[in-house]
């Protein structure tokens, strides 16, 4: 999906920000690396992004920027598809693909699984979600990356329509990256 299309899906984040931010079915990475070059590094990273989402039907698109860019990642772009979850106010991730882009242009691909639910405890509905993340490789220095982690998301809908919602999100990844 093009960046322009992802931006136009900002509304999805309000209703599906949790799922879209935690989902990211990326291409499986190439496992053809030969074993004697152990230049791999293990990194534990906590990265938080804020941005806009668009939720239409059962599809969520989101795009945001790092709140601490010196941690190595500049932007997040994602697309998530949902289905009914464990309760009438919850949505389970069916398909997901998230791209984290570093300042040098290298991309890290992530696929998330989990569930996002509407929380009415503060008055206005907020989507909150948690789940697991799987690193699927990437480009540049993340070409052979793998690893896993967790995500958490909170998304507030600024505009609700019969077709969906748009709003803002805060998404945090806690990742163990081997690259």
Secondary structure, 3 states (H helix, E strand, C coil): CCHHHHHHCCCHHHHHHHHHHHCCCCCCCCCCCCCCCCCCCEEEEEEEEEEEEEEECCEEEEEEEECCHHHCEEEEEEEEEEEECCCCCEEEEEEEEEEEEECCCCEEEEEEEEEEEEECCCCCCEEEEEEEEEEEEECHHHCCCEEEEEEEEEEEEEEEECCEEEEEEEEEEEEEEEC
